[in-house]
Amino acid sequence: MGFIRRFFLNFFDAFKNLSRNFPVTLASVISIMLSLFVFGVVFCIIINVNSMATTVKEQFNSLQVFVDNDATVEEQQNIASFLENNSEIQSYEFKSSETAMDEFRVRMGKNAYIFDGLPNFLENSYVVHLKDMKKSKLMAYRFNELDGISDVVYYQDIMTKLIHVSQNIAKIGFLLMLFLAVISFFIISSTIKIAIHAREREIEIMKYIGATNWYIRWPFVIEGILIGILGALTATLAIYLSYGFVQEKVIGENVLLLPYIVDKKVVAHVILNIFLIIGSGIGAVGSLLSLRRYLKV
């Protein structure tokens, strides 16, 4: 019971100090929020690029050969014969335009209603798996030579570029996020130092009358954690609103991108957990380091 009572006393003491120095507290929370916001923007870019790469990777080992809706029976038979007799093809499956539309509606989720009442604009196609995907470009060229083929889609070049871009973004993002974490650390540390300096005499008196170092530390540690948490919560809200706005604009321009974009609720949940850990952790460590000089009486 004594520990719980002491914790709440320290908590209220920290909260009182934050309220007493409200302008400094507000400035610190805003500074941390801005640092974490930039951190979050970089994180959102990374997870969306990775999501796009993962989605495309699922289709990486195949070509999709689209059959023109106006293809004659003879042209369709020639295409089927080519698929059946080509030694480079491991397997293939026919996908009707109706099946493709059903899958497309599933990917669109709650936005699928926009296609209600519209004619099916998709084409019949074949999903083709090759024995050696390095020959995908050559096979695409050979398919395009056949009459009745409207398009051939393969993802090897796209995937290679996406992986390269994803790796570069991850490296740059990691360095930038580390830099922003250091900035946040110094911001919180500076705030705690200001609060400690204003109470330097009080700390000296507490030391002389026998107060332990941890008895003195706890209110300041909690103060740093609270500043970090407030910064984390406001940064998460800013990311959620900004990400939702950008997501609606992007999807509004091209609904086909919807399957590749991570939902804003998922982003907010992940970022909130990360921000709370970073904010509270840096706040606690920053407070402890800032107090060291003042506890040497």
DOVEXVO-692611 format. One record per residue (C-alpha): chain; x, y, z; residue number from 1; residue in one letter. Coordinates in steps of 0.2 Angstrom, whole numbers, plus 5000, padded with zeros to 4 digits. Example, Ala and Ser with C-alpha at 12.3 -4.5 7.8 and 13.67 -1.06 7.14 Angstrom:
BEGIN
SITE c    x    y    z   k r
SITE A 5062 4978 5039   1 A
SITE A 5068 4995 5036   2 S
This chain:
BEGIN
SITE c    x    y    z   k r
SITE A 5000 5000 5000   1 M
SITE A 5014 5012 5004   2 G
SITE A 5022 5010 4987   3 F
SITE A 5005 5013 4978   4 I
SITE A 5002 5028 4989   5 R
SITE A 5019 5035 4985   6 R
SITE A 5017 5032 4967   7 F
SITE A 5001 5042 4966   8 F
SITE A 5009 5056 4976   9 L
SITE A 5023 5057 4964  10 N
SITE A 5011 5056 4949  11 F
SITE A 5001 5071 4956  12 F
SITE A 5017 5080 4960  13 D
SITE A 5023 5078 4942  14 A
SITE A 5006 5083 4935  15 F
SITE A 5006 5099 4946  16 K
SITE A 5024 5103 4940  17 N
SITE A 5018 5101 4922  18 L
SITE A 5003 5113 4925  19 S
SITE A 5013 5125 4934  20 R
SITE A 5025 5127 4919  21 N
SITE A 5011 5125 4906  22 F
SITE A 5019 5136 4893  23 P
SITE A 5035 5126 4893  24 V
SITE A 5025 5110 4894  25 T
SITE A 5015 5115 4879  26 L
SITE A 5030 5119 4869  27 A
SITE A 5038 5103 4873  28 S
SITE A 5023 5093 4869  29 V
SITE A 5021 5102 4852  30 I
SITE A 5040 5100 4848  31 S
SITE A 5039 5081 4852  32 I
SITE A 5022 5079 4842  33 M
SITE A 5031 5087 4827  34 L
SITE A 5046 5076 4828  35 S
SITE A 5035 5060 4830  36 L
SITE A 5024 5066 4816  37 F
SITE A 5038 5067 4804  38 V
SITE A 5044 5050 4811  39 F
SITE A 5026 5044 4807  40 G
SITE A 5026 5050 4789  41 V
SITE A 5042 5041 4785  42 V
SITE A 5035 5025 4794  43 F
SITE A 5018 5027 4783  44 C
SITE A 5028 5028 4767  45 I
SITE A 5039 5012 4772  46 I
SITE A 5024 5001 4777  47 I
SITE A 5014 5006 4761  48 N
SITE A 5029 5003 4749  49 V
SITE A 5031 4986 4758  50 N
SITE A 5012 4982 4757  51 S
SITE A 5013 4986 4738  52 M
SITE A 5028 4975 4736  53 A
SITE A 5020 4961 4745  54 T
SITE A 5004 4962 4735  55 T
SITE A 5013 4962 4719  56 V
SITE A 5025 4948 4725  57 K
SITE A 5010 4936 4726  58 E
SITE A 5008 4938 4707  59 Q
SITE A 5026 4938 4704  60 F
SITE A 5027 4920 4698  61 N
SITE A 5014 4922 4684  62 S
SITE A 5009 4931 4669  63 L
SITE A 4991 4936 4666  64 Q
SITE A 4986 4935 4647  65 V
SITE A 4970 4945 4643  66 F
SITE A 4959 4939 4629  67 V
SITE A 4951 4952 4618  68 D
SITE A 4932 4952 4621  69 N
SITE A 4930 4953 4602  70 D
SITE A 4942 4938 4599  71 A
SITE A 4935 4926 4586  72 T
SITE A 4932 4907 4590  73 V
SITE A 4947 4903 4579  74 E
SITE A 4958 4915 4588  75 E
SITE A 4953 4908 4605  76 Q
SITE A 4957 4891 4599  77 Q
SITE A 4974 4896 4594  78 N
SITE A 4978 4904 4610  79 I
SITE A 4972 4888 4619  80 A
SITE A 4983 4878 4608  81 S
SITE A 4998 4888 4611  82 F
SITE A 4995 4887 4630  83 L
SITE A 4993 4868 4629  84 E
SITE A 5008 4864 4618  85 N
SITE A 5021 4877 4624  86 N
SITE A 5036 4868 4633  87 S
SITE A 5040 4884 4643  88 E
SITE A 5023 4884 4652  89 I
SITE A 5022 4874 4668  90 Q
SITE A 5003 4877 4671  91 S
SITE A 4989 4889 4667  92 Y
SITE A 4971 4892 4672  93 E
SITE A 4957 4901 4664  94 F
SITE A 4949 4916 4673  95 K
SITE A 4933 4922 4667  96 S
SITE A 4928 4941 4667  97 S
SITE A 4914 4937 4680  98 E
SITE A 4927 4929 4691  99 T
SITE A 4939 4943 4689 100 A
SITE A 4925 4955 4694 101 M
SITE A 4920 4946 4709 102 D
SITE A 4939 4946 4715 103 E
SITE A 4940 4964 4711 104 F
SITE A 4924 4968 4721 105 R
SITE A 4932 4959 4736 106 V
SITE A 4948 4969 4735 107 R
SITE A 4938 4985 4734 108 M
SITE A 4929 4980 4750 109 G
SITE A 4916 4993 4756 110 K
SITE A 4919 5003 4740 111 N
SITE A 4913 4989 4728 112 A
SITE A 4896 4997 4727 113 Y
SITE A 4902 5010 4715 114 I
SITE A 4901 4996 4701 115 F
SITE A 4883 4992 4705 116 D
SITE A 4873 4993 4689 117 G
SITE A 4888 4995 4678 118 L
SITE A 4893 4983 4664 119 P
SITE A 4908 4971 4667 120 N
SITE A 4922 4980 4659 121 F
SITE A 4935 4966 4663 122 L
SITE A 4941 4953 4650 123 E
SITE A 4943 4934 4651 124 N
SITE A 4961 4930 4654 125 S
SITE A 4973 4916 4657 126 Y
SITE A 4985 4915 4673 127 V
SITE A 5001 4907 4666 128 V
SITE A 5014 4900 4677 129 H
SITE A 5031 4897 4668 130 L
SITE A 5045 4885 4672 131 K
SITE A 5057 4899 4672 132 D
SITE A 5051 4916 4676 133 M
SITE A 5067 4924 4669 134 K
SITE A 5059 4921 4652 135 K
SITE A 5043 4930 4657 136 S
SITE A 5048 4945 4646 137 K
SITE A 5051 4934 4631 138 L
SITE A 5035 4924 4634 139 M
SITE A 5025 4940 4635 140 A
SITE A 5032 4945 4618 141 Y
SITE A 5027 4929 4610 142 R
SITE A 5009 4930 4618 143 F
SITE A 5007 4948 4611 144 N
SITE A 5011 4941 4593 145 E
SITE A 4995 4930 4594 146 L
SITE A 4979 4937 4587 147 D
SITE A 4965 4940 4600 148 G
SITE A 4977 4945 4614 149 I
SITE A 4973 4962 4621 150 S
SITE A 4987 4963 4634 151 D
SITE A 5000 4953 4644 152 V
SITE A 5004 4958 4662 153 V
SITE A 5019 4952 4671 154 Y
SITE A 5027 4958 4687 155 Y
SITE A 5046 4954 4686 156 Q
SITE A 5052 4971 4682 157 D
SITE A 5039 4980 4693 158 I
SITE A 5044 4968 4708 159 M
SITE A 5063 4971 4705 160 T
SITE A 5060 4990 4706 161 K
SITE A 5049 4989 4720 162 L
SITE A 5061 4979 4731 163 I
SITE A 5075 4991 4726 164 H
SITE A 5064 5006 4731 165 V
SITE A 5058 4998 4747 166 S
SITE A 5075 4993 4753 167 Q
SITE A 5082 5011 4750 168 N
SITE A 5067 5019 4758 169 I
SITE A 5069 5007 4773 170 A
SITE A 5087 5012 4775 171 K
SITE A 5084 5031 4773 172 I
SITE A 5069 5030 4784 173 G
SITE A 5078 5020 4798 174 F
SITE A 5092 5034 4799 175 L
SITE A 5079 5048 4798 176 L
SITE A 5068 5040 4812 177 M
SITE A 5084 5037 4823 178 L
SITE A 5088 5055 4820 179 F
SITE A 5071 5061 4825 180 L
SITE A 5071 5050 4841 181 A
SITE A 5087 5058 4846 182 V
SITE A 5080 5075 4843 183 I
SITE A 5064 5070 4854 184 S
SITE A 5076 5064 4867 185 F
SITE A 5085 5081 4869 186 F
SITE A 5068 5090 4868 187 I
SITE A 5062 5081 4883 188 I
SITE A 5078 5082 4892 189 S
SITE A 5079 5101 4890 190 S
SITE A 5061 5102 4897 191 T
SITE A 5066 5092 4912 192 I
SITE A 5082 5102 4915 193 K
SITE A 5071 5118 4915 194 I
SITE A 5060 5111 4928 195 A
SITE A 5074 5104 4938 196 I
SITE A 5084 5120 4938 197 H
SITE A 5069 5130 4945 198 A
SITE A 5068 5118 4959 199 R
SITE A 5087 5116 4962 200 E
SITE A 5087 5123 4979 201 R
SITE A 5072 5112 4984 202 E
SITE A 5082 5096 4978 203 I
SITE A 5097 5102 4988 204 E
SITE A 5087 5103 5004 205 I
SITE A 5078 5086 5001 206 M
SITE A 5096 5079 4999 207 K
SITE A 5102 5087 5015 208 Y
SITE A 5087 5080 5026 209 I
SITE A 5090 5063 5020 210 G
SITE A 5079 5060 5005 211 A
SITE A 5085 5046 4994 212 T
SITE A 5089 5049 4976 213 N
SITE A 5075 5039 4969 214 W
SITE A 5063 5048 4980 215 Y
SITE A 5068 5064 4972 216 I
SITE A 5069 5056 4954 217 R
SITE A 5052 5049 4953 218 W
SITE A 5041 5065 4950 219 P
SITE A 5053 5070 4937 220 F
SITE A 5053 5053 4928 221 V
SITE A 5034 5053 4928 222 I
SITE A 5034 5071 4922 223 E
SITE A 5045 5066 4907 224 G
SITE A 5035 5051 4903 225 I
SITE A 5019 5061 4903 226 L
SITE A 5026 5074 4891 227 I
SITE A 5031 5059 4880 228 G
SITE A 5014 5051 4881 229 I
SITE A 5005 5068 4877 230 L
SITE A 5017 5071 4862 231 G
SITE A 5013 5053 4856 232 A
SITE A 4994 5054 4857 233 L
SITE A 4994 5071 4848 234 T
SITE A 5006 5065 4835 235 A
SITE A 4995 5049 4832 236 T
SITE A 4980 5059 4830 237 L
SITE A 4988 5071 4818 238 A
SITE A 4995 5056 4808 239 I
SITE A 4977 5047 4808 240 Y
SITE A 4969 5063 4801 241 L
SITE A 4982 5067 4788 242 S
SITE A 4984 5049 4782 243 Y
SITE A 4965 5047 4781 244 G
SITE A 4964 5063 4770 245 F
SITE A 4979 5058 4759 246 V
SITE A 4971 5040 4757 247 Q
SITE A 4954 5047 4752 248 E
SITE A 4963 5059 4739 249 K
SITE A 4973 5045 4732 250 V
SITE A 4959 5032 4731 251 I
SITE A 4948 5046 4724 252 G
SITE A 4960 5048 4709 253 E
SITE A 4963 5029 4707 254 N
SITE A 4952 5016 4716 255 V
SITE A 4963 5002 4709 256 L
SITE A 4976 5007 4722 257 L
SITE A 4965 5003 4736 258 L
SITE A 4971 4985 4738 259 P
SITE A 4989 4991 4740 260 Y
SITE A 4986 5005 4753 261 I
SITE A 4986 5000 4771 262 V
SITE A 4970 5005 4780 263 D
SITE A 4972 5021 4791 264 K
SITE A 4965 5012 4807 265 K
SITE A 4979 4999 4805 266 V
SITE A 4992 5012 4803 267 V
SITE A 4985 5022 4818 268 A
SITE A 4985 5007 4829 269 H
SITE A 5003 5002 4825 270 V
SITE A 5009 5020 4826 271 I
SITE A 5001 5023 4843 272 L
SITE A 5010 5008 4851 273 N
SITE A 5027 5014 4843 274 I
SITE A 5024 5032 4848 275 F
SITE A 5019 5027 4866 276 L
SITE A 5035 5017 4868 277 I
SITE A 5046 5030 4861 278 I
SITE A 5038 5044 4870 279 G
SITE A 5038 5037 4887 280 S
SITE A 5054 5028 4885 281 G
SITE A 5064 5044 4880 282 I
SITE A 5054 5054 4893 283 G
SITE A 5060 5042 4907 284 A
SITE A 5078 5041 4901 285 V
SITE A 5079 5059 4898 286 G
SITE A 5073 5063 4915 287 S
SITE A 5086 5051 4923 288 L
SITE A 5100 5058 4914 289 L
SITE A 5095 5076 4917 290 S
SITE A 5094 5074 4936 291 L
SITE A 5112 5066 4938 292 R
SITE A 5121 5083 4941 293 R
SITE A 5108 5089 4953 294 Y
SITE A 5109 5074 4964 295 L
SITE A 5127 5076 4967 296 K
SITE A 5126 5086 4983 297 V
